[in-house]
C-alpha cells in the first residue's frame, strides 16, 4: 500500500510533507508533488503536514481522484526527489 498526492496539490506544491518523510519518497514535478509508490512505507507522517489535505492512503483516495494513483506511479520516477522545504507555487 502507498499514499497518493491528489488534485489539491496541483498548482500549490506545498512542501511541508517532504521534510517529515523518513524515506524521501516525494518527487517534484512542475505542477505538483508525487509519492513514489515503491518507496512509501505508509508511515503517514506526511498526511497531517499537508496544508491543503492533498495526501491520501490509496484505499481512502476519493473516487474522483482515483487517476492520481497511476499518475503518482508514472510521474515520480521521472522527477527529481525533493527533501527540503521550498516556497510553494500557491505563494509565488
PDB file as gemmi writes it, atoms N, CA and C in Angstrom:
CRYST1    1.000    1.000    1.000  90.00  90.00  90.00 P 1                      
ATOM      1  N   UNK A   1       0.842  -1.192   0.000  1.00  0.00           N  
ATOM      2  CA  UNK A   1       0.000   0.000   0.000  1.00  0.00           C  
ATOM      3  C   UNK A   1       0.881   1.247   0.000  1.00  0.00           C  
ATOM      4  N   UNK A   2       0.287   2.333  -0.429  1.00  0.00           N  
ATOM      5  CA  UNK A   2       1.037   3.577  -0.517  1.00  0.00           C  
ATOM      6  C   UNK A   2       0.115   4.766  -0.302  1.00  0.00           C  
ATOM      7  N   UNK A   3       0.718   5.901  -0.157  1.00  0.00           N  
ATOM      8  CA  UNK A   3      -0.023   7.154  -0.111  1.00  0.00           C  
ATOM      9  C   UNK A   3       0.068   7.811  -1.475  1.00  0.00           C  
ATOM     10  N   UNK A   4      -0.895   8.684  -1.748  1.00  0.00           N  
ATOM     11  CA  UNK A   4      -1.020   9.316  -3.050  1.00  0.00           C  
ATOM     12  C   UNK A   4      -1.214  10.812  -2.864  1.00  0.00           C  
ATOM     13  N   UNK A   5      -0.519  11.599  -3.676  1.00  0.00           N  
ATOM     14  CA  UNK A   5      -0.756  13.043  -3.718  1.00  0.00           C  
ATOM     15  C   UNK A   5      -1.821  13.274  -4.780  1.00  0.00           C  
ATOM     16  N   UNK A   6      -2.881  13.995  -4.426  1.00  0.00           N  
ATOM     17  CA  UNK A   6      -4.024  14.162  -5.317  1.00  0.00           C  
ATOM     18  C   UNK A   6      -4.233  15.615  -5.751  1.00  0.00           C  
ATOM     19  N   UNK A   7      -5.343  15.861  -6.381  1.00  0.00           N  
ATOM     20  CA  UNK A   7      -5.697  17.140  -7.011  1.00  0.00           C  
ATOM     21  C   UNK A   7      -5.421  18.391  -6.179  1.00  0.00           C  
ATOM     22  N   UNK A   8      -5.696  18.411  -4.877  1.00  0.00           N  
ATOM     23  CA  UNK A   8      -5.467  19.661  -4.139  1.00  0.00           C  
ATOM     24  C   UNK A   8      -4.029  20.182  -4.194  1.00  0.00           C  
ATOM     25  N   UNK A   9      -3.074  19.324  -4.520  1.00  0.00           N  
ATOM     26  CA  UNK A   9      -1.676  19.754  -4.614  1.00  0.00           C  
ATOM     27  C   UNK A   9      -1.389  20.478  -5.926  1.00  0.00           C  
ATOM     28  N   UNK A  10      -2.217  20.259  -6.933  1.00  0.00           N  
ATOM     29  CA  UNK A  10      -1.977  20.835  -8.262  1.00  0.00           C  
ATOM     30  C   UNK A  10      -1.946  22.357  -8.172  1.00  0.00           C  
ATOM     31  N   UNK A  11      -0.855  22.933  -8.650  1.00  0.00           N  
ATOM     32  CA  UNK A  11      -0.598  24.378  -8.629  1.00  0.00           C  
ATOM     33  C   UNK A  11      -0.427  24.951  -7.225  1.00  0.00           C  
ATOM     34  N   UNK A  12      -0.247  24.116  -6.232  1.00  0.00           N  
ATOM     35  CA  UNK A  12       0.062  24.576  -4.871  1.00  0.00           C  
ATOM     36  C   UNK A  12       1.495  24.197  -4.538  1.00  0.00           C  
ATOM     37  N   UNK A  13       1.730  22.889  -4.523  1.00  0.00           N  
ATOM     38  CA  UNK A  13       3.055  22.329  -4.278  1.00  0.00           C  
ATOM     39  C   UNK A  13       3.663  22.776  -2.950  1.00  0.00           C  
ATOM     40  N   UNK A  14       2.878  22.685  -1.888  1.00  0.00           N  
ATOM     41  CA  UNK A  14       3.437  22.914  -0.557  1.00  0.00           C  
ATOM     42  C   UNK A  14       4.394  21.771  -0.267  1.00  0.00           C  
ATOM     43  N   UNK A  15       5.488  22.059   0.412  1.00  0.00           N  
ATOM     44  CA  UNK A  15       6.498  21.032   0.659  1.00  0.00           C  
ATOM     45  C   UNK A  15       6.666  20.701   2.145  1.00  0.00           C  
ATOM     46  N   UNK A  16       5.695  21.055   2.949  1.00  0.00           N  
ATOM     47  CA  UNK A  16       5.737  20.729   4.376  1.00  0.00           C  
ATOM     48  C   UNK A  16       5.864  19.221   4.577  1.00  0.00           C  
ATOM     49  N   UNK A  17       5.264  18.463   3.692  1.00  0.00           N  
ATOM     50  CA  UNK A  17       5.243  16.998   3.782  1.00  0.00           C  
ATOM     51  C   UNK A  17       6.614  16.372   3.568  1.00  0.00           C  
ATOM     52  N   UNK A  18       7.408  16.948   2.686  1.00  0.00           N  
ATOM     53  CA  UNK A  18       8.678  16.299   2.335  1.00  0.00           C  
ATOM     54  C   UNK A  18       9.689  16.309   3.472  1.00  0.00           C  
ATOM     55  N   UNK A  19       9.637  17.314   4.327  1.00  0.00           N  
ATOM     56  CA  UNK A  19      10.628  17.397   5.401  1.00  0.00           C  
ATOM     57  C   UNK A  19      10.377  16.393   6.518  1.00  0.00           C  
ATOM     58  N   UNK A  20       9.187  15.822   6.593  1.00  0.00           N  
ATOM     59  CA  UNK A  20       8.893  14.831   7.628  1.00  0.00           C  
ATOM     60  C   UNK A  20       8.975  13.396   7.103  1.00  0.00           C  
ATOM     61  N   UNK A  21       9.180  13.231   5.820  1.00  0.00           N  
ATOM     62  CA  UNK A  21       9.221  11.898   5.220  1.00  0.00           C  
ATOM     63  C   UNK A  21      10.539  11.200   5.576  1.00  0.00           C  
ATOM     64  N   UNK A  22      10.474  10.061   6.273  1.00  0.00           N  
ATOM     65  CA  UNK A  22      11.705   9.385   6.689  1.00  0.00           C  
ATOM     66  C   UNK A  22      12.405   8.612   5.567  1.00  0.00           C  
ATOM     67  N   UNK A  23      11.730   8.409   4.436  1.00  0.00           N  
ATOM     68  CA  UNK A  23      12.325   7.618   3.361  1.00  0.00           C  
ATOM     69  C   UNK A  23      12.521   8.394   2.061  1.00  0.00           C  
ATOM     70  N   UNK A  24      12.271   9.686   2.081  1.00  0.00           N  
ATOM     71  CA  UNK A  24      12.493  10.551   0.917  1.00  0.00           C  
ATOM     72  C   UNK A  24      11.802  10.019  -0.330  1.00  0.00           C  
ATOM     73  N   UNK A  25      10.481   9.804  -0.239  1.00  0.00           N  
ATOM     74  CA  UNK A  25       9.733   9.243  -1.364  1.00  0.00           C  
ATOM     75  C   UNK A  25       8.935  10.287  -2.137  1.00  0.00           C  
ATOM     76  N   UNK A  26       9.168  11.574  -1.845  1.00  0.00           N  
ATOM     77  CA  UNK A  26       8.475  12.634  -2.581  1.00  0.00           C  
ATOM     78  C   UNK A  26       9.322  13.103  -3.754  1.00  0.00           C  
ATOM     79  N   UNK A  27       8.637  13.368  -4.853  1.00  0.00           N  
ATOM     80  CA  UNK A  27       9.293  13.829  -6.077  1.00  0.00           C  
ATOM     81  C   UNK A  27       8.578  15.068  -6.572  1.00  0.00           C  
ATOM     82  N   UNK A  28       9.359  16.017  -7.110  1.00  0.00           N  
ATOM     83  CA  UNK A  28       8.811  17.311  -7.507  1.00  0.00           C  
ATOM     84  C   UNK A  28       8.624  17.399  -9.013  1.00  0.00           C  
ATOM     85  N   UNK A  29       7.358  17.563  -9.408  1.00  0.00           N  
ATOM     86  CA  UNK A  29       7.027  17.838 -10.793  1.00  0.00           C  
ATOM     87  C   UNK A  29       6.851  19.331 -10.980  1.00  0.00           C  
ATOM     88  N   UNK A  30       6.537  19.746 -12.178  1.00  0.00           N  
ATOM     89  CA  UNK A  30       6.361  21.175 -12.441  1.00  0.00           C  
ATOM     90  C   UNK A  30       5.137  21.749 -11.754  1.00  0.00           C  
ATOM     91  N   UNK A  31       4.052  20.977 -11.673  1.00  0.00           N  
ATOM     92  CA  UNK A  31       2.789  21.484 -11.138  1.00  0.00           C  
ATOM     93  C   UNK A  31       2.425  20.948  -9.763  1.00  0.00           C  
ATOM     94  N   UNK A  32       3.055  19.827  -9.357  1.00  0.00           N  
ATOM     95  CA  UNK A  32       2.686  19.221  -8.073  1.00  0.00           C  
ATOM     96  C   UNK A  32       3.773  18.251  -7.616  1.00  0.00           C  
ATOM     97  N   UNK A  33       3.586  17.715  -6.429  1.00  0.00           N  
ATOM     98  CA  UNK A  33       4.478  16.694  -5.891  1.00  0.00           C  
ATOM     99  C   UNK A  33       3.876  15.322  -6.134  1.00  0.00           C  
ATOM    100  N   UNK A  34       4.734  14.305  -6.118  1.00  0.00           N  
ATOM    101  CA  UNK A  34       4.300  12.925  -6.299  1.00  0.00           C  
ATOM    102  C   UNK A  34       4.964  12.060  -5.235  1.00  0.00           C  
ATOM    103  N   UNK A  35       4.299  10.978  -4.873  1.00  0.00           N  
ATOM    104  CA  UNK A  35       4.863   9.992  -3.962  1.00  0.00           C  
ATOM    105  C   UNK A  35       5.199   8.746  -4.781  1.00  0.00           C  
ATOM    106  N   UNK A  36       6.429   8.267  -4.630  1.00  0.00           N  
ATOM    107  CA  UNK A  36       6.835   7.048  -5.339  1.00  0.00           C  
ATOM    108  C   UNK A  36       6.233   5.856  -4.595  1.00  0.00           C  
ATOM    109  N   UNK A  37       5.361   5.088  -5.252  1.00  0.00           N  
ATOM    110  CA  UNK A  37       4.664   4.001  -4.550  1.00  0.00           C  
ATOM    111  C   UNK A  37       5.566   2.869  -4.064  1.00  0.00           C  
ATOM    112  N   UNK A  38       6.709   2.681  -4.694  1.00  0.00           N  
ATOM    113  CA  UNK A  38       7.617   1.616  -4.265  1.00  0.00           C  
ATOM    114  C   UNK A  38       8.504   2.038  -3.098  1.00  0.00           C  
ATOM    115  N   UNK A  39       8.513   3.327  -2.796  1.00  0.00           N  
ATOM    116  CA  UNK A  39       9.366   3.836  -1.720  1.00  0.00           C  
ATOM    117  C   UNK A  39       8.585   4.212  -0.462  1.00  0.00           C  
ATOM    118  N   UNK A  40       7.320   4.527  -0.606  1.00  0.00           N  
ATOM    119  CA  UNK A  40       6.483   4.934   0.528  1.00  0.00           C  
ATOM    120  C   UNK A  40       6.318   3.760   1.486  1.00  0.00           C  
ATOM    121  N   UNK A  41       6.495   4.025   2.785  1.00  0.00           N  
ATOM    122  CA  UNK A  41       6.371   2.974   3.803  1.00  0.00           C  
ATOM    123  C   UNK A  41       5.088   3.119   4.626  1.00  0.00           C  
ATOM    124  N   UNK A  42       4.188   3.971   4.181  1.00  0.00           N  
ATOM    125  CA  UNK A  42       2.899   4.168   4.845  1.00  0.00           C  
ATOM    126  C   UNK A  42       3.003   4.613   6.298  1.00  0.00           C  
ATOM    127  N   UNK A  43       3.979   5.430   6.589  1.00  0.00           N  
ATOM    128  CA  UNK A  43       4.139   5.896   7.966  1.00  0.00           C  
ATOM    129  C   UNK A  43       3.117   6.973   8.324  1.00  0.00           C  
ATOM    130  N   UNK A  44       2.537   7.612   7.325  1.00  0.00           N  
ATOM    131  CA  UNK A  44       1.520   8.655   7.465  1.00  0.00           C  
ATOM    132  C   UNK A  44       2.028   9.950   8.074  1.00  0.00           C  
ATOM    133  N   UNK A  45       3.326  10.118   8.202  1.00  0.00           N  
ATOM    134  CA  UNK A  45       3.872  11.361   8.762  1.00  0.00           C  
ATOM    135  C   UNK A  45       3.514  12.570   7.903  1.00  0.00           C  
ATOM    136  N   UNK A  46       3.394  12.368   6.612  1.00  0.00           N  
ATOM    137  CA  UNK A  46       3.135  13.472   5.683  1.00  0.00           C  
ATOM    138  C   UNK A  46       1.692  13.962   5.714  1.00  0.00           C  
ATOM    139  N   UNK A  47       0.760  13.085   6.017  1.00  0.00           N  
ATOM    140  CA  UNK A  47      -0.664  13.406   5.903  1.00  0.00           C  
ATOM    141  C   UNK A  47      -1.059  14.646   6.708  1.00  0.00           C  
ATOM    142  N   UNK A  48      -0.770  14.720   7.994  1.00  0.00           N  
ATOM    143  CA  UNK A  48      -1.191  15.906   8.746  1.00  0.00           C  
ATOM    144  C   UNK A  48      -0.405  17.169   8.403  1.00  0.00           C  
ATOM    145  N   UNK A  49       0.723  17.032   7.725  1.00  0.00           N  
ATOM    146  CA  UNK A  49       1.549  18.191   7.385  1.00  0.00           C  
ATOM    147  C   UNK A  49       1.062  18.937   6.155  1.00  0.00           C  
ATOM    148  N   UNK A  50       0.249  18.305   5.334  1.00  0.00           N  
ATOM    149  CA  UNK A  50      -0.212  18.921   4.089  1.00  0.00           C  
ATOM    150  C   UNK A  50      -1.286  19.969   4.383  1.00  0.00           C  
ATOM    151  N   UNK A  51      -1.011  21.259   4.092  1.00  0.00           N  
ATOM    152  CA  UNK A  51      -1.972  22.311   4.416  1.00  0.00           C  
ATOM    153  C   UNK A  51      -3.213  22.326   3.523  1.00  0.00           C  
ATOM    154  N   UNK A  52      -3.184  21.586   2.409  1.00  0.00           N  
ATOM    155  CA  UNK A  52      -4.352  21.552   1.519  1.00  0.00           C  
ATOM    156  C   UNK A  52      -5.012  20.162   1.490  1.00  0.00           C  
ATOM    157  N   UNK A  53      -4.632  19.293   2.402  1.00  0.00           N  
ATOM    158  CA  UNK A  53      -5.214  17.948   2.502  1.00  0.00           C  
ATOM    159  C   UNK A  53      -5.190  17.208   1.170  1.00  0.00           C  
ATOM    160  N   UNK A  54      -4.002  17.133   0.570  1.00  0.00           N  
ATOM    161  CA  UNK A  54      -3.853  16.511  -0.744  1.00  0.00           C  
ATOM    162  C   UNK A  54      -3.308  15.093  -0.680  1.00  0.00           C  
ATOM    163  N   UNK A  55      -2.953  14.594   0.498  1.00  0.00           N  
ATOM    164  CA  UNK A  55      -2.316  13.279   0.608  1.00  0.00           C  
ATOM    165  C   UNK A  55      -3.286  12.285   1.238  1.00  0.00           C  
ATOM    166  N   UNK A  56      -3.476  11.162   0.540  1.00  0.00           N  
ATOM    167  CA  UNK A  56      -4.415  10.143   0.971  1.00  0.00           C  
ATOM    168  C   UNK A  56      -3.766   8.770   0.895  1.00  0.00           C  
ATOM    169  N   UNK A  57      -4.166   7.887   1.801  1.00  0.00           N  
ATOM    170  CA  UNK A  57      -3.804   6.479   1.635  1.00  0.00           C  
ATOM    171  C   UNK A  57      -4.573   6.015   0.406  1.00  0.00           C  
ATOM    172  N   UNK A  58      -3.957   5.183  -0.421  1.00  0.00           N  
ATOM    173  CA  UNK A  58      -4.606   4.796  -1.671  1.00  0.00           C  
ATOM    174  C   UNK A  58      -5.977   4.156  -1.454  1.00  0.00           C  
ATOM    175  N   UNK A  59      -6.196   3.518  -0.317  1.00  0.00           N  
ATOM    176  CA  UNK A  59      -7.500   2.921  -0.024  1.00  0.00           C  
ATOM    177  C   UNK A  59      -8.558   3.958   0.342  1.00  0.00           C  
ATOM    178  N   UNK A  60      -8.116   5.164   0.701  1.00  0.00           N  
ATOM    179  CA  UNK A  60      -9.036   6.229   1.108  1.00  0.00           C  
ATOM    180  C   UNK A  60      -9.094   7.380   0.118  1.00  0.00           C  
ATOM    181  N   UNK A  61      -8.499   7.208  -1.039  1.00  0.00           N  
ATOM    182  CA  UNK A  61      -8.482   8.248  -2.056  1.00  0.00           C  
ATOM    183  C   UNK A  61      -9.895   8.455  -2.601  1.00  0.00           C  
ATOM    184  N   UNK A  62     -10.394   9.698  -2.584  1.00  0.00           N  
ATOM    185  CA  UNK A  62     -11.736   9.943  -3.148  1.00  0.00           C  
ATOM    186  C   UNK A  62     -11.824   9.453  -4.601  1.00  0.00           C  
ATOM    187  N   UNK A  63     -12.934   8.870  -4.941  1.00  0.00           N  
ATOM    188  CA  UNK A  63     -13.142   8.272  -6.270  1.00  0.00           C  
ATOM    189  C   UNK A  63     -12.827   9.243  -7.405  1.00  0.00           C  
ATOM    190  N   UNK A  64     -13.203  10.510  -7.231  1.00  0.00           N  
ATOM    191  CA  UNK A  64     -12.973  11.482  -8.311  1.00  0.00           C  
ATOM    192  C   UNK A  64     -11.484  11.726  -8.581  1.00  0.00           C  
ATOM    193  N   UNK A  65     -10.636  11.314  -7.674  1.00  0.00           N  
ATOM    194  CA  UNK A  65      -9.193  11.492  -7.848  1.00  0.00           C  
ATOM    195  C   UNK A  65      -8.477  10.152  -8.027  1.00  0.00           C  
ATOM    196  N   UNK A  66      -9.185   9.120  -8.379  1.00  0.00           N  
ATOM    197  CA  UNK A  66      -8.588   7.782  -8.499  1.00  0.00           C  
ATOM    198  C   UNK A  66      -7.442   7.731  -9.509  1.00  0.00           C  
ATOM    199  N   UNK A  67      -7.474   8.552 -10.530  1.00  0.00           N  
ATOM    200  CA  UNK A  67      -6.408   8.564 -11.543  1.00  0.00           C  
ATOM    201  C   UNK A  67      -5.067   9.019 -10.961  1.00  0.00           C  
ATOM    202  N   UNK A  68      -5.082   9.653  -9.810  1.00  0.00           N  
ATOM    203  CA  UNK A  68      -3.840  10.140  -9.213  1.00  0.00           C  
ATOM    204  C   UNK A  68      -2.956   9.005  -8.679  1.00  0.00           C  
ATOM    205  N   UNK A  69      -3.528   7.843  -8.414  1.00  0.00           N  
ATOM    206  CA  UNK A  69      -2.704   6.698  -8.009  1.00  0.00           C  
ATOM    207  C   UNK A  69      -1.750   6.347  -9.141  1.00  0.00           C  
ATOM    208  N   UNK A  70      -2.286   6.197 -10.334  1.00  0.00           N  
ATOM    209  CA  UNK A  70      -1.455   5.886 -11.502  1.00  0.00           C  
ATOM    210  C   UNK A  70      -0.542   7.060 -11.865  1.00  0.00           C  
ATOM    211  N   UNK A  71      -1.044   8.281 -11.733  1.00  0.00           N  
ATOM    212  CA  UNK A  71      -0.237   9.461 -12.055  1.00  0.00           C  
ATOM    213  C   UNK A  71       1.000   9.542 -11.156  1.00  0.00           C  
ATOM    214  N   UNK A  72       0.836   9.312  -9.858  1.00  0.00           N  
ATOM    215  CA  UNK A  72       1.979   9.323  -8.938  1.00  0.00           C  
ATOM    216  C   UNK A  72       2.995   8.255  -9.333  1.00  0.00           C  
ATOM    217  N   UNK A  73       2.501   7.041  -9.638  1.00  0.00           N  
ATOM    218  CA  UNK A  73       3.386   5.932 -10.010  1.00  0.00           C  
ATOM    219  C   UNK A  73       4.124   6.227 -11.315  1.00  0.00           C  
ATOM    220  N   UNK A  74       3.459   6.897 -12.230  1.00  0.00           N  
ATOM    221  CA  UNK A  74       4.066   7.214 -13.523  1.00  0.00           C  
ATOM    222  C   UNK A  74       5.057   8.364 -13.431  1.00  0.00           C  
ATOM    223  N   UNK A  75       4.697   9.405 -12.695  1.00  0.00           N  
ATOM    224  CA  UNK A  75       5.499  10.626 -12.693  1.00  0.00           C  
ATOM    225  C   UNK A  75       6.663  10.623 -11.701  1.00  0.00           C  
ATOM    226  N   UNK A  76       6.509  10.004 -10.546  1.00  0.00           N  
ATOM    227  CA  UNK A  76       7.581  10.023  -9.544  1.00  0.00           C  
ATOM    228  C   UNK A  76       8.930   9.584 -10.111  1.00  0.00           C  
ATOM    229  N   UNK A  77       9.001   8.474 -10.859  1.00  0.00           N  
ATOM    230  CA  UNK A  77      10.306   8.060 -11.394  1.00  0.00           C  
ATOM    231  C   UNK A  77      10.895   9.020 -12.430  1.00  0.00           C  
ATOM    232  N   UNK A  78      10.069   9.903 -12.963  1.00  0.00           N  
ATOM    233  CA  UNK A  78      10.523  10.849 -13.984  1.00  0.00           C  
ATOM    234  C   UNK A  78      10.977  12.182 -13.383  1.00  0.00           C  
ATOM    235  N   UNK A  79      10.751  12.367 -12.094  1.00  0.00           N  
ATOM    236  CA  UNK A  79      11.025  13.651 -11.434  1.00  0.00           C  
ATOM    237  C   UNK A  79      12.194  13.529 -10.459  1.00  0.00           C  
ATOM    238  N   UNK A  80      12.648  14.676  -9.984  1.00  0.00           N  
ATOM    239  CA  UNK A  80      13.733  14.733  -9.005  1.00  0.00           C  
ATOM    240  C   UNK A  80      13.173  14.572  -7.596  1.00  0.00           C  
ATOM    241  N   UNK A  81      13.880  13.813  -6.770  1.00  0.00           N  
ATOM    242  CA  UNK A  81      13.489  13.676  -5.375  1.00  0.00           C  
ATOM    243  C   UNK A  81      13.576  15.048  -4.706  1.00  0.00           C  
ATOM    244  N   UNK A  82      12.665  15.299  -3.779  1.00  0.00           N  
ATOM    245  CA  UNK A  82      12.676  16.559  -3.031  1.00  0.00           C  
ATOM    246  C   UNK A  82      12.687  16.229  -1.547  1.00  0.00           C  
ATOM    247  N   UNK A  83      13.631  16.839  -0.823  1.00  0.00           N  
ATOM    248  CA  UNK A  83      13.762  16.562   0.609  1.00  0.00           C  
ATOM    249  C   UNK A  83      13.760  17.817   1.467  1.00  0.00           C  
ATOM    250  N   UNK A  84      13.782  18.977   0.818  1.00  0.00           N  
ATOM    251  CA  UNK A  84      13.825  20.237   1.563  1.00  0.00           C  
ATOM    252  C   UNK A  84      12.610  21.091   1.227  1.00  0.00           C  
ATOM    253  N   UNK A  85      12.219  21.887   2.189  1.00  0.00           N  
ATOM    254  CA  UNK A  85      11.067  22.754   2.004  1.00  0.00           C  
ATOM    255  C   UNK A  85      11.411  23.887   1.042  1.00  0.00           C  
ATOM    256  N   UNK A  86      10.462  24.191   0.166  1.00  0.00           N  
ATOM    257  CA  UNK A  86      10.604  25.269  -0.809  1.00  0.00           C  
ATOM    258  C   UNK A  86       9.370  26.148  -0.758  1.00  0.00           C  
ATOM    259  N   UNK A  87       9.473  27.311  -1.365  1.00  0.00           N  
ATOM    260  CA  UNK A  87       8.307  28.184  -1.464  1.00  0.00           C  
ATOM    261  C   UNK A  87       7.279  27.515  -2.365  1.00  0.00           C  
ATOM    262  N   UNK A  88       6.031  27.399  -1.917  1.00  0.00           N  
ATOM    263  CA  UNK A  88       5.014  26.738  -2.743  1.00  0.00           C  
ATOM    264  C   UNK A  88       4.582  27.590  -3.931  1.00  0.00           C  
ATOM    265  N   UNK A  89       4.091  26.941  -4.953  1.00  0.00           N  
ATOM    266  CA  UNK A  89       3.571  27.662  -6.124  1.00  0.00           C  
ATOM    267  C   UNK A  89       2.425  28.582  -5.713  1.00  0.00           C  
ATOM    268  N   UNK A  90       1.639  28.167  -4.747  1.00  0.00           N  
ATOM    269  CA  UNK A  90       0.485  28.936  -4.317  1.00  0.00           C  
ATOM    270  C   UNK A  90       0.864  30.313  -3.776  1.00  0.00           C  
ATOM    271  N   UNK A  91       2.107  30.488  -3.363  1.00  0.00           N  
ATOM    272  CA  UNK A  91       2.530  31.763  -2.783  1.00  0.00           C  
ATOM    273  C   UNK A  91       3.498  32.527  -3.658  1.00  0.00           C  
ATOM    274  N   UNK A  92       3.718  32.068  -4.887  1.00  0.00           N  
ATOM    275  CA  UNK A  92       4.652  32.755  -5.773  1.00  0.00           C  
ATOM    276  C   UNK A  92       3.969  33.848  -6.541  1.00  0.00           C  
TER     277      UNK A  92                                                      
END                                                                             
